[in-house]
């Protein structure tokens, strides 16, 4: 985001049906308790918390045995798309407080509509252990939180959740960082679509800084908007245990802060998802506090601004 944009809209999404496991619906409350609004306010942002979304009408969506809880997820996606688009159009930075990662079907679609209004391309930085490029046909679990990237790229039109003529994200404008768990059919679909994937080996070999400089340069050269989607499982479970899909070997605390600091310096970020926080699985709010600290880095907090906590 640019320092010229000093307003953020917090949008709670108590959605857990996309994950197949209870707990994520408590994520928005946990992030608020951990001080997300206060942290952004202390950085000079005007923060509007619009509360938790209620799902829109979705009586036209039937059940799908290969896309579990489709009516609920679809109803939330419709409400999220509208709320994200409205917040962006009002000149604020939408910050989606999740909630499982299926919420990105709505948030990214809303930002794609906003980007089209501005005649600018939308890019997505997907910070996650998982590629989330499945469709109902390829998903081993049928959980929709594994499908949002394919959905907003137009590769998974498995139900009329949003208008078929909506703007999609070019898969070549999607950058996935921290990936370390991909299904076989999903791997093939990613390669065919041209999604940019930087797995943990790439991070080890190239370094997080070099990868981020490449991504930032691509977005900047295209005059693009950048949507950042941060899944708790992007981080190593030792750093943030409060997630239902832990995968060992994730990003370190310092690597994650480096990403956020570089993104802030770029001035490119237009919207943010904070997803998959499951307070029921957390250790005394540890993961919620880490996510809030990362969000604060994205909004401009520097190392020298961080207080030292007693052990």
Backbone bond lengths (Angstrom), bond angles and torsions (degrees), N, CA, C in turn:
res aa  C-N    CA-C-N  psi(-1)  N-CA   C-N-CA  omega(-1)  CA-C   N-CA-C  phi
1 X - - - 1.450 - - 1.516 110.14 -
2 X 1.308 115.51 157.86 1.460 121.62 179.09 1.512 109.43 -93.76
3 X 1.343 116.48 148.84 1.449 119.90 176.16 1.524 111.46 -64.31
4 X 1.363 116.78 -16.35 1.453 119.96 176.07 1.524 110.69 -69.69
5 X 1.331 116.60 -25.22 1.455 121.77 179.42 1.517 107.77 -96.64
6 X 1.309 117.23 103.59 1.455 120.33 -175.46 1.521 111.20 -118.73
7 X 1.309 116.53 40.83 1.455 121.39 177.95 1.521 108.77 -138.80
8 X 1.320 115.81 136.77 1.470 121.50 179.14 1.518 109.13 -132.23
9 X 1.327 115.18 143.40 1.459 121.48 177.13 1.522 108.96 -115.47
10 X 1.327 116.13 117.99 1.458 121.00 177.79 1.522 108.89 -88.27
11 X 1.332 115.51 125.60 1.465 121.84 -177.36 1.524 108.05 -123.77
12 X 1.315 116.93 108.72 1.460 120.99 179.84 1.515 111.62 -78.85
13 X 1.319 115.25 136.47 1.476 120.53 179.79 1.536 108.64 -129.55
14 X 1.327 117.73 90.93 1.469 120.67 -178.55 1.526 111.95 -79.53
15 X 1.304 115.02 64.58 1.462 122.45 -175.33 1.518 109.63 -111.71
16 X 1.317 116.53 124.83 1.459 120.53 177.14 1.527 112.61 -130.77
17 X 1.333 115.40 -8.18 1.470 119.18 -175.29 1.513 113.04 -67.30
18 X 1.339 118.23 -21.62 1.458 119.78 178.07 1.504 114.02 -73.28
19 X 1.339 116.84 -16.44 1.461 120.40 -174.32 1.519 113.58 -96.37
20 X 1.321 117.15 -18.95 1.453 119.28 -178.25 1.517 113.62 78.71
21 X 1.358 116.21 9.84 1.464 120.13 -179.75 1.519 109.01 -145.49
22 X 1.314 117.56 136.86 1.447 120.81 -178.93 1.515 112.92 -73.94
23 X 1.329 114.93 153.29 1.456 120.32 174.58 1.509 114.76 129.31
24 X 1.335 117.69 -35.36 1.469 120.62 -176.92 1.524 112.46 -66.00
25 X 1.315 117.16 -22.75 1.462 119.53 178.75 1.521 111.25 -63.29
26 X 1.328 117.42 -20.80 1.462 121.50 177.96 1.526 112.13 -85.98
27 X 1.338 117.37 -4.50 1.451 121.26 -176.89 1.519 114.49 -58.58
28 X 1.356 119.40 -47.50 1.460 119.29 -179.82 1.522 112.88 -57.64
29 X 1.323 117.31 -41.97 1.464 120.53 179.27 1.524 110.59 -63.96
30 X 1.331 116.92 -41.60 1.460 120.34 -179.42 1.521 111.70 -64.11
31 X 1.333 117.04 -39.66 1.464 120.40 179.01 1.530 111.08 -67.85
32 X 1.319 116.77 -35.65 1.462 119.47 176.97 1.527 110.23 -68.01
33 X 1.330 116.79 -43.13 1.464 120.52 178.90 1.529 110.69 -63.15
34 X 1.323 116.09 -35.02 1.470 120.65 178.79 1.526 112.27 -74.16
35 X 1.322 117.43 -7.21 1.455 120.49 170.68 1.506 116.83 97.59
36 X 1.332 118.67 30.00 1.460 120.26 -178.11 1.524 111.17 -60.27
37 X 1.311 118.15 -43.56 1.455 120.33 -179.09 1.520 112.07 -66.73
38 X 1.314 116.64 -44.37 1.461 121.01 179.58 1.524 111.10 -62.93
39 X 1.337 116.79 -41.45 1.469 120.53 -178.70 1.524 111.22 -60.66
40 X 1.319 117.32 -44.24 1.459 120.13 -179.74 1.528 110.96 -71.73
41 X 1.320 116.29 -36.23 1.454 119.68 177.73 1.518 112.35 -63.13
42 X 1.327 116.82 -39.21 1.461 120.95 179.25 1.524 112.13 -66.20
43 X 1.332 116.13 -19.75 1.467 120.66 177.84 1.527 112.42 -90.56
44 X 1.320 116.16 8.08 1.457 120.38 174.63 1.513 115.23 94.25
45 X 1.333 117.50 10.00 1.465 120.19 -179.54 1.520 110.97 -90.54
46 X 1.307 115.38 142.31 1.456 120.58 168.92 1.526 106.22 -80.86
47 X 1.306 116.47 116.33 1.459 121.45 -173.50 1.521 110.12 -109.32
48 X 1.315 115.44 122.41 1.468 121.51 174.42 1.519 108.05 -112.12
49 X 1.311 116.89 118.62 1.463 121.60 176.19 1.524 107.45 -99.73
50 X 1.336 116.18 110.04 1.467 119.82 -176.55 1.520 112.30 -87.04
51 X 1.342 116.09 6.59 1.456 119.33 179.28 1.518 112.18 82.42
52 X 1.316 115.74 -168.00 1.456 121.30 -179.30 1.523 110.81 -89.74
53 X 1.315 115.27 137.16 1.459 120.55 178.69 1.523 111.41 -69.90
54 X 1.303 113.82 147.82 1.459 120.17 167.94 1.515 107.78 -102.88
55 X 1.311 118.07 140.33 1.471 119.55 -178.45 1.516 111.60 -62.72
56 X 1.332 115.49 144.70 1.461 121.08 176.78 1.526 109.47 -76.38
57 X 1.299 116.09 175.77 1.460 120.45 177.73 1.531 109.94 -67.52
58 X 1.315 115.46 136.19 1.465 120.06 177.26 1.523 110.53 -145.52
59 X 1.321 115.67 39.23 1.462 119.90 -178.35 1.523 112.16 -66.31
60 X 1.350 116.11 -16.18 1.453 120.16 -179.36 1.523 112.77 -84.92
61 X 1.328 116.82 -8.31 1.465 120.11 -178.69 1.520 110.08 -96.66
62 X 1.317 116.09 120.17 1.451 120.19 179.07 1.514 111.78 -91.54
63 X 1.303 115.35 171.59 1.461 120.27 177.62 1.531 110.10 -69.38
64 X 1.322 115.10 149.21 1.463 122.22 177.57 1.517 107.62 -133.26
65 X 1.332 118.71 116.81 1.473 120.32 -176.27 1.525 113.12 -62.60
66 X 1.335 117.78 -18.15 1.459 120.58 179.67 1.531 112.92 -103.94
67 X 1.338 115.73 2.89 1.462 121.60 175.10 1.525 106.45 -140.55
68 X 1.311 115.63 88.00 1.454 121.36 -169.35 1.534 112.73 -63.71
69 X 1.336 114.59 140.57 1.470 122.02 176.42 1.530 112.08 58.04
70 X 1.311 116.04 37.08 1.464 121.09 -177.43 1.528 112.68 -56.15
71 X 1.341 120.55 -45.25 1.471 118.65 -178.27 1.529 113.13 -59.29
72 X 1.322 117.57 -40.35 1.469 120.66 -179.16 1.522 110.36 -70.19
73 X 1.337 116.34 -48.70 1.459 119.69 -179.92 1.520 110.88 -61.96
74 X 1.322 116.47 -42.78 1.460 120.30 178.83 1.513 112.40 -63.59
75 X 1.330 116.87 -39.29 1.462 120.69 178.93 1.522 110.93 -63.73
76 X 1.321 116.65 -42.29 1.468 120.00 176.77 1.522 110.98 -66.36
77 X 1.347 117.23 -41.70 1.468 120.02 -178.89 1.525 111.03 -58.04
78 X 1.316 117.42 -39.73 1.469 120.88 178.87 1.535 110.68 -64.01
79 X 1.331 116.41 -44.79 1.461 119.73 -179.70 1.523 111.24 -67.16
80 X 1.325 116.57 -39.12 1.467 121.28 -179.12 1.527 110.30 -65.96
81 X 1.329 116.45 -43.20 1.467 119.53 -179.68 1.519 110.54 -58.76
82 X 1.307 116.60 -45.02 1.463 121.04 -179.18 1.530 111.39 -65.64
83 X 1.330 116.53 -45.50 1.461 120.75 -177.13 1.522 111.54 -66.41
84 X 1.336 116.90 -39.76 1.458 120.53 179.83 1.514 110.78 -67.38
85 X 1.312 116.36 -45.86 1.466 121.26 179.02 1.527 110.56 -59.97
86 X 1.315 116.68 -44.23 1.466 120.56 -178.64 1.531 110.89 -64.21
87 X 1.322 117.29 -45.29 1.462 120.54 -179.33 1.521 111.49 -62.90
88 X 1.325 117.33 -42.18 1.464 121.19 179.26 1.525 110.64 -65.78
89 X 1.322 116.77 -40.98 1.469 120.61 179.93 1.525 112.10 -65.58
90 X 1.326 116.01 -25.80 1.465 120.32 178.88 1.519 111.86 -82.32
91 X 1.327 116.73 2.42 1.450 120.55 176.72 1.512 115.00 85.74
92 X 1.329 117.39 16.14 1.457 120.95 178.14 1.529 110.26 -107.95
93 X 1.300 115.23 169.08 1.459 121.42 176.44 1.526 108.28 -96.79
94 X 1.324 119.02 111.14 1.462 119.90 177.72 1.529 110.41 -68.90
95 X 1.325 116.00 128.81 1.462 121.86 176.26 1.529 106.73 -120.37
96 X 1.328 116.50 107.24 1.450 122.02 -177.57 1.521 109.57 -86.72
97 X 1.326 116.53 121.53 1.456 122.31 -179.88 1.519 108.38 -100.01
98 X 1.336 116.30 106.91 1.458 119.38 -175.77 1.503 112.49 -98.31
99 X 1.320 111.62 169.85 1.445 128.21 11.56 1.521 111.14 82.67
100 X 1.361 115.96 147.90 1.461 119.00 -178.91 1.526 111.06 -80.89
101 X 1.350 115.38 173.56 1.455 120.00 -168.90 1.519 113.56 -74.06
102 X 1.317 118.45 -8.02 1.464 118.50 174.85 1.522 111.09 -64.56
103 X 1.328 117.70 -17.18 1.463 120.02 179.07 1.531 112.08 -62.56
104 X 1.338 116.85 -22.28 1.466 120.12 -179.78 1.519 112.48 -68.79
105 X 1.329 117.63 -17.93 1.463 119.43 172.24 1.517 109.46 -56.97
106 X 1.324 116.26 -39.24 1.451 120.42 -179.43 1.517 113.32 -85.39
107 X 1.338 117.41 -44.54 1.465 119.52 -175.10 1.523 111.99 -66.21
108 X 1.323 117.27 -44.45 1.465 119.28 -179.70 1.527 110.02 -69.11
109 X 1.323 117.46 -37.84 1.466 119.84 178.02 1.529 110.73 -63.55
110 X 1.324 116.91 -39.13 1.454 119.91 177.21 1.518 112.06 -64.37
111 X 1.328 116.09 -41.01 1.458 119.71 178.40 1.524 111.59 -70.71
112 X 1.326 117.72 -31.45 1.465 120.37 176.16 1.524 110.04 -64.88
113 X 1.327 116.70 -38.07 1.471 119.88 176.81 1.527 110.70 -66.70
114 X 1.311 116.31 -41.39 1.461 120.34 177.61 1.528 111.01 -63.50
115 X 1.335 116.68 -43.42 1.467 120.61 179.83 1.523 111.09 -62.28
116 X 1.330 116.60 -38.31 1.463 119.83 178.30 1.514 110.60 -63.45
117 X 1.340 117.11 -38.98 1.462 120.56 177.68 1.532 110.84 -59.16
118 X 1.335 115.45 -35.04 1.469 120.91 -178.55 1.521 112.17 -87.61
119 X 1.329 116.39 -4.03 1.462 122.40 -176.01 1.533 110.85 57.48
120 X 1.338 115.01 44.06 1.456 121.41 177.21 1.525 108.33 -128.75
121 X 1.323 118.81 148.21 1.459 120.56 178.02 1.523 111.58 -76.07
122 X 1.317 116.47 147.65 1.456 121.34 175.26 1.525 109.64 -101.07
123 X 1.322 115.33 130.83 1.460 122.38 174.10 1.523 108.17 -111.63
124 X 1.327 116.67 152.42 1.464 121.61 179.64 1.521 109.36 -127.57
125 X 1.322 116.23 127.76 1.457 122.25 171.09 1.511 107.15 -102.60
126 X 1.329 115.79 113.21 1.461 123.05 -173.43 1.531 108.12 -105.24
127 X 1.319 116.73 102.60 1.469 122.79 -178.54 1.522 107.45 -97.40
128 X 1.328 116.41 104.53 1.462 119.79 -165.84 1.521 109.58 -164.58
129 X 1.319 115.94 152.39 1.463 119.90 171.57 1.522 111.12 -77.29
130 X 1.337 116.07 -20.36 1.458 121.96 -173.76 1.523 111.06 -117.45
131 X 1.321 116.23 148.74 1.462 120.93 -179.09 1.524 112.41 -78.61
132 X 1.332 118.16 -26.19 1.467 123.04 177.63 1.526 112.41 53.12
133 X 1.332 115.58 40.78 1.461 121.58 -179.23 1.524 111.24 -112.51
134 X 1.318 116.50 25.32 1.454 120.29 177.63 1.522 111.45 -80.87
135 X 1.311 114.91 164.83 1.460 124.47 169.49 1.528 106.06 -122.80
136 X 1.328 118.03 169.09 1.460 117.75 175.54 1.527 112.85 -56.72
137 X 1.308 117.16 -32.02 1.467 120.19 -179.65 1.522 112.44 -71.34
138 X 1.336 117.44 -30.57 1.470 119.80 -175.69 1.515 113.55 -101.60
139 X 1.323 118.16 -16.61 1.463 120.69 -173.98 1.527 112.15 -70.45
140 X 1.326 118.29 127.12 1.462 119.94 176.69 1.523 112.48 -69.91
141 X 1.332 117.41 -26.24 1.458 120.97 -173.87 1.528 113.90 -103.98
142 X 1.316 117.53 -27.82 1.457 120.96 -174.28 1.514 113.36 80.88
143 X 1.346 117.53 5.75 1.462 121.09 179.10 1.531 109.75 -82.14
144 X 1.329 116.20 126.20 1.461 120.49 -170.65 1.525 112.20 -70.74
145 X 1.336 118.57 -18.37 1.468 117.64 178.33 1.527 111.85 -67.33
146 X 1.317 117.63 -7.51 1.459 120.96 173.89 1.518 113.33 -95.98
147 X 1.346 117.59 11.47 1.467 121.50 -174.23 1.532 115.88 -123.30
148 X 1.330 121.39 -4.72 1.473 119.04 -169.56 1.516 115.59 -63.81
149 X 1.340 119.10 -34.70 1.465 119.59 -178.06 1.527 109.96 -66.64
150 X 1.328 116.52 -45.66 1.465 119.79 176.50 1.521 110.24 -60.15
151 X 1.336 116.29 -35.82 1.463 119.98 -177.54 1.522 111.61 -67.31
152 X 1.337 118.06 -52.85 1.465 117.98 -175.64 1.530 112.97 -75.33
153 X 1.345 116.15 -9.84 1.471 119.77 171.63 1.526 111.94 -89.82
154 X 1.331 117.25 -0.58 1.455 120.85 178.94 1.512 114.29 80.17
155 X 1.331 116.94 19.53 1.464 121.74 -178.17 1.524 112.64 -105.11
156 X 1.328 116.92 6.13 1.461 119.54 -178.01 1.523 110.05 -147.59
157 X 1.304 116.46 61.09 1.459 121.69 178.79 1.528 109.08 -83.65
158 X 1.320 115.29 67.71 1.463 119.64 -173.35 1.521 113.24 -88.50
159 X 1.325 117.29 -6.41 1.468 121.16 178.06 1.527 108.27 -162.12
160 X 1.324 117.72 153.61 1.479 120.81 -179.24 1.529 111.37 -79.60
161 X 1.318 116.08 60.28 1.464 120.66 -178.59 1.525 110.38 -69.93
162 X 1.337 116.16 -48.32 1.456 123.56 178.00 1.525 108.43 -124.42
163 X 1.332 118.72 162.24 1.466 120.33 -177.99 1.521 112.73 -54.54
164 X 1.318 116.37 138.39 1.463 121.34 -176.83 1.520 112.02 -66.40
165 X 1.337 117.62 -22.64 1.461 120.74 -178.15 1.529 112.65 -95.59
166 X 1.322 117.87 15.62 1.463 121.43 179.56 1.536 110.57 -68.55
167 X 1.308 118.33 159.87 1.467 120.10 175.97 1.531 110.97 -69.11
168 X 1.307 116.18 137.63 1.461 121.87 175.54 1.525 109.50 -106.27
169 X 1.312 114.91 165.69 1.463 121.33 174.55 1.521 108.10 -95.01
170 X 1.310 116.66 130.55 1.465 121.14 174.55 1.528 108.06 -63.42
171 X 1.339 119.06 122.91 1.469 120.26 -179.71 1.522 113.10 -53.71
172 X 1.332 117.31 -28.31 1.462 120.19 178.92 1.525 112.07 -71.82
173 X 1.331 115.99 -8.41 1.460 121.40 176.50 1.521 111.84 -99.97
174 X 1.321 116.65 9.80 1.461 121.79 177.85 1.522 108.65 -104.17
175 X 1.332 115.76 127.84 1.461 122.10 179.98 1.530 107.77 -119.67
176 X 1.314 115.43 115.67 1.454 120.47 -179.10 1.525 109.08 -105.40
177 X 1.319 115.62 123.63 1.460 121.65 -175.35 1.525 109.27 -123.51
178 X 1.335 115.78 134.03 1.460 121.02 178.46 1.510 114.68 92.75
179 X 1.323 116.98 8.70 1.467 122.11 -175.57 1.531 110.59 -64.41
180 X 1.327 115.50 134.63 1.471 119.91 176.97 1.527 113.05 -152.78
181 X 1.342 117.21 14.15 1.462 120.63 175.50 1.522 108.17 -150.73
182 X 1.341 116.14 106.05 1.467 121.53 -176.16 1.523 108.74 -134.81
183 X 1.337 116.49 132.78 1.460 120.69 175.99 1.527 110.09 -74.19
184 X 1.335 117.15 156.45 1.462 120.53 -172.30 1.528 112.25 -64.11
185 X 1.333 118.17 -49.36 1.472 119.69 178.45 1.523 111.03 -63.60
186 X 1.308 115.93 -35.10 1.456 121.80 177.60 1.533 110.08 -63.12
187 X 1.312 116.74 -40.45 1.469 121.88 179.14 1.529 110.91 -59.58
188 X 1.329 116.37 -43.36 1.463 120.66 179.60 1.520 111.15 -65.80
189 X 1.330 116.67 -41.39 1.467 120.80 -179.45 1.525 111.09 -64.87
190 X 1.316 116.75 -38.34 1.458 121.30 178.67 1.526 110.28 -63.10
191 X 1.326 115.55 -46.34 1.467 119.90 -179.07 1.526 111.31 -63.01
192 X 1.327 116.68 -41.35 1.464 120.53 -179.69 1.532 112.18 -67.63
193 X 1.324 116.63 -32.12 1.464 120.70 -175.52 1.520 113.24 -83.97
194 X 1.322 117.93 -22.13 1.458 120.38 178.96 1.509 115.08 90.62
195 X 1.340 117.78 16.94 1.467 120.81 175.52 1.530 108.89 -62.52
196 X 1.319 116.13 139.64 1.464 121.70 178.59 1.520 109.62 -87.38
197 X 1.309 117.24 116.57 1.458 121.55 -175.51 1.525 110.24 -117.36
198 X 1.329 115.34 125.62 1.462 122.29 174.00 1.524 106.54 -118.13
199 X 1.330 115.50 97.77 1.455 119.32 -179.20 1.525 109.86 -79.96
200 X 1.332 116.86 -177.00 1.461 119.69 -176.59 1.524 111.61 -66.07
201 X 1.325 117.44 -29.91 1.463 118.38 176.01 1.528 110.64 -64.36
202 X 1.340 116.94 -42.75 1.462 119.77 178.12 1.523 110.83 -60.53
203 X 1.322 116.20 -39.59 1.462 120.30 178.49 1.527 110.60 -64.19
204 X 1.337 116.15 -42.76 1.466 120.11 179.05 1.526 111.66 -63.75
205 X 1.334 116.05 -40.92 1.464 119.70 -175.28 1.528 112.87 -79.56
206 X 1.345 116.65 -40.89 1.463 120.30 -173.31 1.520 113.39 -97.69
207 X 1.321 116.51 -26.97 1.458 120.72 -175.28 1.512 111.78 91.04
208 X 1.316 116.04 141.90 1.459 120.40 -176.84 1.524 111.73 -63.69
209 X 1.324 116.84 -37.68 1.454 119.68 -178.49 1.513 112.84 -61.54
210 X 1.332 116.74 -44.25 1.462 120.81 -179.32 1.525 111.09 -64.83
211 X 1.319 116.79 -40.78 1.460 120.56 179.18 1.525 110.66 -64.06
212 X 1.316 116.69 -44.44 1.459 119.73 -179.45 1.524 111.74 -66.32
213 X 1.314 117.91 -37.34 1.466 119.74 177.81 1.526 110.59 -61.90
214 X 1.331 116.97 -37.52 1.458 121.09 179.07 1.531 110.49 -66.25
215 X 1.321 116.67 -44.81 1.464 120.54 -179.57 1.523 110.84 -64.66
216 X 1.310 116.47 -46.44 1.465 121.08 -179.33 1.528 110.80 -61.48
217 X 1.317 116.61 -39.95 1.464 120.51 178.85 1.519 111.18 -63.84
218 X 1.332 117.28 -40.96 1.466 120.80 179.26 1.522 111.39 -62.93
219 X 1.333 116.58 -46.45 1.465 120.53 -178.64 1.526 110.17 -65.96
220 X 1.310 115.80 -43.46 1.461 120.44 -178.06 1.524 111.83 -63.79
221 X 1.314 116.84 -42.97 1.463 120.13 -177.41 1.525 112.16 -66.03
222 X 1.340 116.99 -25.16 1.469 121.41 179.20 1.523 112.40 -94.23
223 X 1.353 116.95 1.72 1.464 121.44 -175.65 1.528 110.26 54.60
224 X 1.328 115.32 43.79 1.449 119.90 -174.79 1.512 113.72 -90.55
225 X 1.328 115.43 161.91 1.457 122.73 165.55 1.520 107.39 -89.97
226 X 1.329 117.10 148.83 1.456 120.44 -178.71 1.520 110.42 -123.65
227 X 1.323 115.12 121.48 1.460 122.35 173.58 1.526 107.77 -99.52
228 X 1.323 117.08 127.86 1.463 122.18 179.19 1.519 108.87 -107.33
229 X 1.321 116.21 129.10 1.461 121.44 179.60 1.519 108.58 -122.41
230 X 1.324 116.15 108.99 1.466 122.55 -174.91 1.516 110.79 -106.36
231 X 1.322 115.17 113.45 1.459 122.93 175.60 1.527 107.92 -94.56
232 X 1.331 116.71 136.81 1.463 120.16 -179.73 1.523 111.12 -55.78
233 X 1.350 117.94 -33.38 1.464 118.41 -176.94 1.523 113.64 -76.97
234 X 1.337 117.61 -0.51 1.462 120.15 167.91 1.527 110.02 -59.51
235 X 1.324 115.13 -35.18 1.458 121.50 -178.95 1.524 110.87 -81.94
236 X 1.312 115.80 154.40 1.456 119.29 174.58 1.533 108.86 -62.65
237 X 1.330 118.09 142.86 1.468 120.08 -179.15 1.521 114.17 -58.00
238 X 1.329 117.86 -25.77 1.466 119.12 176.45 1.519 111.65 -67.24
239 X 1.330 116.32 -27.73 1.467 121.45 179.63 1.523 110.68 -83.13
240 X 1.334 116.12 -42.65 1.463 121.18 -176.26 1.529 108.99 -141.56
241 X 1.324 117.78 92.92 1.472 120.67 -176.67 1.520 114.89 -82.14
242 X 1.338 117.94 -9.70 1.453 120.56 -171.11 1.511 114.35 -82.78
243 X 1.323 117.25 62.55 1.456 122.10 -179.47 1.522 108.46 -150.17
244 X 1.316 115.82 146.91 1.460 119.85 -174.99 1.515 114.73 -85.25
245 X 1.337 117.79 -1.78 1.468 121.31 -175.76 1.525 110.39 -129.58
246 X 1.320 117.19 51.27 1.468 120.48 -176.75 1.525 111.14 -64.33
247 X 1.337 115.19 138.66 1.466 122.86 175.09 1.527 106.90 -133.13
248 X 1.322 118.96 121.29 1.466 120.15 -177.76 1.527 111.66 -61.96
249 X 1.327 114.72 157.98 1.454 119.80 173.92 1.503 114.99 83.96
250 X 1.324 117.86 28.81 1.455 121.27 -177.98 1.509 113.80 -84.66
251 X 1.334 115.24 -172.82 1.456 121.39 -177.81 1.521 110.61 -66.59
252 X 1.318 115.70 148.74 1.450 121.25 176.44 1.524 110.14 -82.05
253 X 1.314 115.20 166.36 1.455 121.57 176.69 1.521 110.28 -57.49
254 X 1.320 116.59 -43.69 1.462 120.54 -176.97 1.534 111.71 -70.32
255 X 1.354 117.58 -39.68 1.466 119.94 177.38 1.518 111.29 -61.33
256 X 1.334 115.70 -40.85 1.462 119.55 -179.65 1.525 110.88 -65.37
257 X 1.328 117.32 -41.50 1.464 119.51 178.56 1.527 111.19 -66.63
258 X 1.314 117.39 -35.76 1.460 119.89 177.41 1.523 110.44 -59.87
259 X 1.330 116.80 -45.13 1.468 120.70 177.32 1.515 110.22 -55.57
260 X 1.318 116.50 -49.72 1.457 120.59 -175.53 1.526 111.85 -65.40
261 X 1.312 116.82 -40.12 1.461 119.93 179.71 1.527 111.39 -66.23
262 X 1.322 116.16 -40.60 1.467 119.57 178.24 1.522 110.83 -67.32
263 X 1.312 116.73 -38.07 1.464 119.68 177.75 1.524 111.25 -63.92
264 X 1.312 116.31 -42.76 1.463 118.35 177.69 1.527 110.68 -60.53
265 X 1.319 116.44 -46.20 1.463 119.97 -179.43 1.526 111.97 -60.36
266 X 1.335 116.71 -29.70 1.466 120.56 -177.76 1.518 112.54 -70.85
267 X 1.333 117.24 -28.08 1.460 120.78 -177.22 1.513 114.34 69.22
268 X 1.322 118.47 19.47 1.459 122.00 -172.41 1.527 114.46 -100.35
269 X 1.321 117.26 -18.24 1.465 119.86 -170.30 1.519 110.66 -75.09
270 X 1.318 115.20 128.86 1.460 121.18 -177.56 1.524 112.77 -112.80
271 X 1.343 118.37 -13.86 1.463 120.85 -176.68 1.525 108.95 -165.71
272 X 1.335 115.31 160.28 1.466 120.28 -172.00 1.522 110.86 -147.27
273 X 1.339 116.08 134.04 1.470 122.56 168.08 1.521 108.38 -107.16
274 X 1.331 117.05 137.78 1.464 123.39 169.74 1.522 105.64 -121.61
275 X 1.329 117.27 107.62 1.465 119.37 -166.26 1.525 113.81 -131.05
276 X 1.335 112.60 164.28 1.463 125.21 173.06 1.529 113.84 69.22
277 X 1.323 117.70 15.54 1.462 119.42 173.88 1.525 108.95 -71.86
278 X 1.324 115.85 123.41 1.458 121.49 178.64 1.524 108.42 -118.78
279 X 1.338 117.62 94.72 1.463 120.29 -176.50 1.521 113.75 -58.86
280 X 1.338 117.12 -27.32 1.464 121.11 179.55 1.527 110.58 -62.09
281 X 1.337 117.51 -27.38 1.456 122.16 -177.78 1.528 112.58 -102.20
282 X 1.316 116.45 1.30 1.458 120.64 -174.52 1.531 111.28 -82.85
283 X 1.322 114.83 168.20 1.456 122.23 178.90 1.519 108.52 -108.32
284 X 1.343 116.46 91.02 1.470 122.97 177.05 1.535 112.80 52.64
285 X 1.311 115.50 40.15 1.458 120.73 175.84 1.509 115.16 78.84
286 X 1.330 117.50 12.56 1.470 120.95 -176.93 1.518 112.25 -58.82
287 X 1.328 117.37 -48.64 1.466 120.77 -175.99 1.518 111.46 -66.37
288 X 1.326 117.10 -39.63 1.463 120.31 178.68 1.523 110.63 -61.46
289 X 1.317 116.88 -41.95 1.469 120.19 179.25 1.527 111.19 -65.60
290 X 1.330 116.82 -39.85 1.467 120.03 178.40 1.523 110.91 -62.81
291 X 1.321 117.16 -44.72 1.466 120.77 -179.47 1.524 110.86 -63.68
292 X 1.320 117.23 -39.48 1.467 120.04 177.36 1.524 110.19 -64.92
293 X 1.316 118.01 -40.33 1.461 120.61 178.32 1.532 111.12 -64.23
294 X 1.319 117.07 -38.48 1.459 119.89 177.57 1.526 110.93 -66.81
295 X 1.323 116.40 -41.72 1.462 119.27 177.08 1.524 110.47 -61.34
296 X 1.324 116.77 -39.25 1.462 120.23 178.44 1.525 110.78 -63.12
297 X 1.320 117.93 -38.95 1.466 120.66 176.04 1.517 110.87 -61.94
298 X 1.326 116.71 -40.56 1.460 120.75 179.24 1.533 111.23 -63.61
299 X 1.317 115.85 -32.42 1.459 120.52 -179.19 1.521 112.77 -91.54
300 X 1.338 117.41 3.91 1.458 118.63 169.63 1.497 118.39 119.65
301 X 1.341 118.80 2.02 1.453 118.40 178.09 1.523 110.08 -70.71
302 X 1.315 116.36 136.82 1.461 122.23 -179.24 1.521 110.51 -104.61
303 X 1.315 116.10 163.63 1.459 121.48 178.69 1.528 110.77 -53.76
304 X 1.327 117.00 -43.04 1.457 120.82 -176.93 1.520 112.00 -68.39
305 X 1.340 117.30 -14.93 1.459 120.57 179.41 1.532 112.54 -86.21
306 X 1.327 117.23 -10.11 1.466 119.88 -171.96 1.517 111.12 -85.43
307 X 1.320 117.35 126.67 1.460 119.05 177.81 1.526 110.64 -73.68
308 X 1.328 114.95 153.44 1.451 119.92 176.18 1.526 108.18 -87.28
309 X 1.323 115.38 128.98 1.462 119.75 -179.77 1.530 109.53 -94.53
310 X 1.311 115.30 146.24 1.467 119.58 174.39 1.506 109.76 -67.77
311 X 1.322 116.84 143.11 1.471 120.83 -179.53 1.516 110.07 -69.28
